[in-house]
């Protein structure tokens, strides 16, 4: 039976680890700071529209606190801007079989990349031989140490998974095992022939995260998203990058789960980018969302001025400790119209 080691047990990582633990899988959560202290002291509290459960799941701060086994499976669930640090920390950790070291994690263990954006798989390939992509659709929230909220029912989310790069033997035994465990853990888990077009579709969806993070409820930011998404699509098309269609995304989202209120949780709770500003983490993932579009454009010798401005504003907000809603929709619209 595999043991799942969740590198970054925040919103998505905590949701995956918590659900896998409740399904009877062996799970180790990796966290830091107050969150790690709370997990060790009180366990992981998992709140959903239908549940409020606390489980005593083992939690550690890093690879020096564990002896890795050849059957372990790593799931990276940090933010992309934190991915390289985590990968470096774990890649050279020794792996054991029958209590004897047989190699390193990078050589011997698979790693599943459960992050927004499309950059972390390439980063992981610097350190790990077997890399799997995960397109994560789960409305998870982590704002309080020791606690993760999943705002969907009856399923906890949808996870497209697949080997990166896609290969003829993509649906191998390991992939089938992980998919079965995640299905038992209350997720829908499609196995596409190639997971990256789904991650690029999610990237397009995530273009709007920065608007929610900057504006919060200080005006209607939704009309501003259209131009940013259209720019992103033009860039991806110019680069010849395949992405799942909007209709495929709509059908996939509709098939699995419904968003519902969680008792005791405010109705307005934003996504991952919003959470970074709200918690004041000092860093933000938009360089790998809007900034990904900018990078692709620059490599083609073209510009993506809307997404470039959005990425810059997000960096500035994170660095200065700005909170969601410190900028109004009107102010942001004015800044973008100058591009």
C-alpha positions in Angstrom: 0.0 0.0 0.0 1.5 3.3 -1.0 2.1 6.2 1.4 1.2 9.7 0.2 3.5 12.5 1.3 1.9 15.9 0.7 4.5 18.5 0.1 2.6 21.7 1.1 -0.5 20.8 3.1 -2.3 24.1 2.6 -5.6 24.5 0.8 -5.2 21.9 -2.0 -2.6 19.8 -0.2 -4.7 19.7 2.9 -7.8 18.8 1.0 -6.0 16.0 -0.8 -4.2 14.7 2.3 -7.3 15.0 4.5 -9.5 13.2 2.0 -6.9 10.4 1.4 -6.5 9.9 5.1 -10.3 9.6 5.6 -10.4 7.0 2.8 -7.9 4.9 4.7 -4.7 5.7 2.9 -1.4 6.3 4.7 -0.7 10.0 4.6 2.1 12.3 5.8 1.5 16.1 5.7 4.4 18.5 5.2 3.9 22.0 6.4 5.7 24.8 8.3 5.2 27.5 10.9 1.9 27.9 12.7 0.2 25.5 10.4 2.6 22.7 11.2 2.3 23.4 14.9 -1.5 23.3 14.7 -1.5 20.1 12.8 0.8 18.4 15.3 -1.1 19.7 18.3 -4.7 19.4 17.1 -4.7 17.4 13.9 -6.2 18.5 10.5 -9.7 20.0 10.7 -11.6 19.5 7.4 -14.8 21.5 6.9 -17.2 21.0 4.0 -20.8 21.8 3.3 -21.8 18.5 5.0 -18.9 17.7 7.4 -16.7 19.1 10.2 -14.0 16.5 10.9 -10.7 16.5 12.7 -8.2 13.8 12.1 -4.8 13.1 13.6 -2.6 12.9 10.5 1.2 12.8 10.9 2.8 16.1 10.1 6.4 17.0 9.5 8.5 20.0 8.5 10.9 18.4 6.0 12.6 15.2 4.7 15.0 15.0 7.6 12.1 14.0 9.8 11.1 10.9 7.7 12.6 7.8 6.2 11.4 7.5 2.7 10.3 4.2 1.3 10.4 2.9 -2.3 6.6 2.7 -2.3 6.1 6.4 -1.3 4.3 8.8 -3.6 5.0 12.5 -3.4 2.3 15.1 -4.2 3.6 18.7 -4.6 0.9 21.1 -3.6 2.7 24.3 -2.8 2.2 27.5 -4.8 4.4 27.5 -8.0 6.6 30.2 -6.7 7.5 27.9 -3.8 7.9 24.8 -5.9 11.6 24.9 -6.6 12.5 25.3 -2.9 10.4 22.2 -2.1 11.7 20.2 -4.9 15.3 20.9 -4.0 14.6 20.0 -0.4 13.2 16.6 -1.3 14.9 15.5 -4.5 18.1 14.2 -2.9 16.5 12.7 0.2 17.5 9.0 0.5 14.9 6.3 -0.4 15.0 2.9 1.4 13.8 -0.6 0.6 13.9 -3.1 3.3 15.5 -0.5 5.5 18.5 -0.1 3.1 19.1 3.0 1.0 18.7 2.4 -2.7 18.8 5.9 -4.2 17.3 9.3 -3.9 13.7 10.6 -4.2 14.5 12.2 -7.5 15.7 8.9 -8.9 13.2 6.5 -7.3 9.9 8.2 -6.4 7.1 9.6 -8.6 6.0 13.1 -7.9 2.5 14.5 -8.8 2.3 18.2 -9.4 -1.0 19.5 -8.0 -0.4 23.2 -8.7 -2.0 26.0 -10.7 -0.1 27.0 -13.9 2.0 24.9 -16.3 5.5 25.7 -15.2 6.0 23.4 -12.2 6.2 20.2 -14.2 9.2 21.6 -16.1 10.8 22.7 -12.8 10.2 19.2 -11.4 11.9 17.5 -14.3 15.2 19.1 -13.2 15.1 16.9 -10.1 12.7 14.0 -10.7 12.7 11.3 -13.3 8.9 10.5 -13.0 6.7 13.6 -13.1 2.9 13.5 -13.3 0.6 16.5 -13.8 -2.6 17.2 -11.9 -5.2 19.7 -13.1 -6.8 20.7 -9.9 -10.4 21.8 -9.7 -11.3 21.9 -6.1 -12.6 25.0 -4.2 -10.4 24.6 -1.2 -9.5 27.3 1.3 -6.8 27.6 3.9 -6.8 30.7 6.1 -6.5 29.3 9.6 -3.7 27.2 10.9 -4.6 23.5 11.1 -7.8 24.0 9.1 -8.8 23.4 5.4 -12.2 24.1 3.9 -13.7 22.4 0.9 -16.7 24.4 -0.5 -18.2 21.7 -2.7 -20.5 18.7 -2.5 -21.1 15.8 -3.0 -17.7 15.4 -4.6 -14.7 17.3 -3.3 -13.3 18.2 -6.7 -12.0 17.0 -10.0 -8.4 16.0 -10.7 -7.3 15.2 -14.3 -4.0 13.4 -13.9 -1.4 12.0 -16.3 2.3 11.5 -17.0 4.3 14.4 -18.2 5.3 14.1 -21.0 2.5 11.9 -22.1 3.7 8.5 -23.2 2.2 5.4 -24.7 2.2 3.6 -21.4 0.7 6.7 -19.6 -2.1 4.7 -18.0 0.4 2.6 -16.1 -0.1 0.7 -12.9 1.0 3.6 -10.7 -1.4 6.0 -12.4 -4.3 3.6 -12.0 -3.5 3.1 -8.3 -3.4 6.8 -7.6 -6.6 7.4 -9.5 -8.3 4.7 -7.6 -7.2 6.1 -4.3 -8.3 9.6 -5.2 -11.7 8.4 -6.4 -12.1 6.6 -3.0 -11.1 9.9 -1.4 -14.2 11.6 -2.9 -12.6 13.1 -6.1 -13.5 12.6 -9.7 -10.3 11.6 -11.5 -10.3 11.5 -15.4 -7.2 10.1 -17.1 -6.8 12.1 -20.3 -4.3 10.9 -22.9 -2.4 14.2 -22.2 -3.0 16.1 -19.1 -1.2 19.4 -20.2 -4.0 20.7 -22.5 -6.2 20.5 -19.4 -3.7 22.4 -17.3 -3.5 25.1 -20.1 -7.3 25.4 -20.0 -7.1 25.8 -16.2 -4.4 28.4 -16.8 -6.8 30.4 -18.9 -9.4 30.1 -16.1 -6.9 31.3 -13.6 -6.1 34.5 -15.6 -9.0 36.1 -13.6 -7.6 35.2 -10.2 -5.6 38.4 -10.0 -8.8 40.5 -10.4 -10.4 38.8 -7.4 -7.2 39.2 -5.4 -6.7 42.9 -6.1 -10.3 44.1 -6.0 -12.1 41.7 -3.7 -15.6 43.1 -3.3 -14.6 46.7 -4.1 -16.5 46.8 -7.4 -17.4 44.5 -10.3 -14.2 43.1 -11.7 -15.7 40.5 -13.9 -16.0 42.6 -17.1 -12.3 43.3 -16.9 -11.4 39.6 -17.2 -12.6 39.3 -20.8 -9.8 41.3 -22.4 -7.1 39.6 -20.2 -8.4 36.1 -21.2 -8.7 37.0 -24.9 -5.1 38.2 -24.8 -4.0 34.9 -23.2 -5.9 32.9 -25.9 -4.2 34.9 -28.7 -0.8 34.2 -27.2 -1.4 30.5 -26.7 -2.8 30.2 -30.3 0.2 32.1 -31.7 2.5 29.7 -29.9 0.6 26.6 -31.2 -0.1 25.4 -27.6 -3.0 23.0 -27.3 -5.6 23.5 -24.6 -8.9 21.9 -23.8 -11.9 23.7 -25.1 -14.2 25.9 -23.1 -17.0 23.4 -23.7 -14.9 20.5 -22.4 -14.1 22.5 -19.3 -17.8 23.4 -18.7 -18.9 19.8 -19.1 -16.1 18.6 -16.8 -17.0 21.2 -14.1 -20.7 20.4 -14.3 -20.2 16.7 -13.9 -18.6 16.5 -10.6 -19.5 19.0 -7.8 -21.6 21.9 -6.7 -20.5 24.8 -4.7 -22.4 25.2 -1.4 -22.0 27.3 1.8 -19.9 25.8 4.6 -21.5 26.4 8.0 -19.7 29.1 9.9 -17.7 30.2 6.9 -18.2 33.7 5.2 -20.0 33.5 1.9 -17.2 35.4 0.1 -14.0 33.5 0.3 -11.7 33.9 -2.7 -9.4 31.5 -4.6 -5.8 30.7 -4.1 -4.4 34.1 -5.3 -6.9 36.0 -3.1 -5.9 33.8 -0.2 -2.2 34.7 -0.6 -3.0 38.5 -0.2 -5.6 37.9 2.5 -3.0 35.9 4.6 -0.2 38.3 3.8 2.2 35.7 2.7 4.4 38.2 0.9 4.4 36.3 -2.4 1.9 35.4 -5.0 1.4 33.0 -7.9 0.5 35.4 -10.6 4.0 35.4 -12.2 3.1 31.8 -13.2 -0.4 32.6 -14.3 -0.6 36.0 -16.0 3.2 36.0 -16.1 3.2 32.7 -17.9 1.3 34.3 -20.8 3.8 37.2 -20.7 6.7 34.8 -20.9 5.2 32.9 -23.9 4.5 36.2 -25.7 8.0 37.5 -25.1 9.5 34.2 -26.5 7.5 34.7 -29.6 8.6 38.4 -29.9 5.1 39.8 -29.2 3.6 41.6 -26.3 0.9 40.8 -23.7 0.5 44.2 -22.1 -2.7 43.5 -20.1 -1.3 40.4 -18.4 2.1 42.1 -17.9 0.5 44.9 -16.1 -1.7 42.6 -14.0 1.4 40.5 -12.9 3.3 43.7 -12.0 0.3 45.0 -9.9 0.1 41.6 -8.1 3.8 41.5 -7.3 3.5 45.1 -5.9 0.5 44.2 -3.8 2.1 41.1 -2.3 5.3 43.0 -1.5 3.6 45.9 0.2 1.1 43.8 2.2 -2.0 45.0 0.3 -5.2 43.3 1.0 -8.0 42.3 -1.4 -10.2 45.4 -2.0 -7.5 47.9 -1.4 -7.9 48.7 -5.2 -11.2 49.4 -6.7 -12.5 48.0 -10.0 -12.5 51.5 -11.4 -8.9 52.2 -10.5 -7.8 48.9 -12.1 -9.8 49.5 -15.2 -8.1 52.9 -15.5 -4.7 51.4 -15.2 -5.4 48.7 -17.8 -6.8 51.2 -20.3 -3.5 53.0 -20.3 -1.8 49.9 -21.8 
